[in-house]
Amino acid sequence: MTPSAGSPLAPQPPAQSSYREYAPSEKLRPFVACFWTHDPAEGREASSPSVRRVLPDGCIDVVLGFAGQADEPESAMAVGTMTRALVLEPGAGPECFVGVRFRPGKAAAFLTVPANELTDLRVPLDELWLDAGEVRDALSARPGAVERVRALERVLAARAAPGAVPAQHDVDEAIRRIVDAGGSLGITRLAPALGVTRQHLARRFSQLVGVSPKTFARVVRLGRVIERARAVPAGEAINWSALAVELGYFDQSHLVDEFKELTGVSPTVWQRG
């Protein structure tokens, strides 16, 4: 994500979408990938509501739900690392959302439980933060995306305790190598290359990321598939077989099987949606 010049909270170009991303402050940048907002009233969803499919991305988010122009969030929850898509029906829950997406393995500075206790779950912040009520008050802001993002950023900046987070160089390096390889990395060779055992790396990954290194690699590779598929011009057929070869799958069937497992639909159904 490359924010616009002049503001750390400058949104990404809308591209006719109700989803926006905002860059974190310098203090939070080591932990936060981005802040984001989703307001259907601003985009096409307002005129054509449909099922939304949120795909796994290897990250933990904190998400606030607002009812229209209300100042205080209607809901506040942590969304754990996902191993399958989250399907949201139209009209269900709050009208708009404000969230923070932590970098893989970096939510530990702000949450009080191991990441694997949140995997595939949505947990109210009241169950994770003893001062959740005070936090809700602090998150009350004038209606508006930037104001709400700034309120959330202030709360996280006040809670950040980098010194209290144990060193995690092994997991950080494993994440870096997996991401750099686009998920196409021999996991059996990863731990020895880092000078640790497979059991140690798997345990640390589970605690900090919420999934195993192998699952994280599959999610990263799915992200590359989605990225390549979205780059194909509208109306042009996607060559799934060529994508499979390019991105390190055994063959097209392997790509399709993993795509279905992680998203809940086939590549062609996803493309039509």
Beta strands, then each sheet from edge to edge (+ up, - down):
strand 1: 19-22
strand 2: 32-38
strand 3: 52-54
strand 4: 61-66
strand 5: 75-79
strand 6: 86-88
strand 7: 96-102
strand 8: 122-124
sheet 1: 1+ 2- 7+ 4- 5+ 8-
sheet 2: 3+ 6-
end
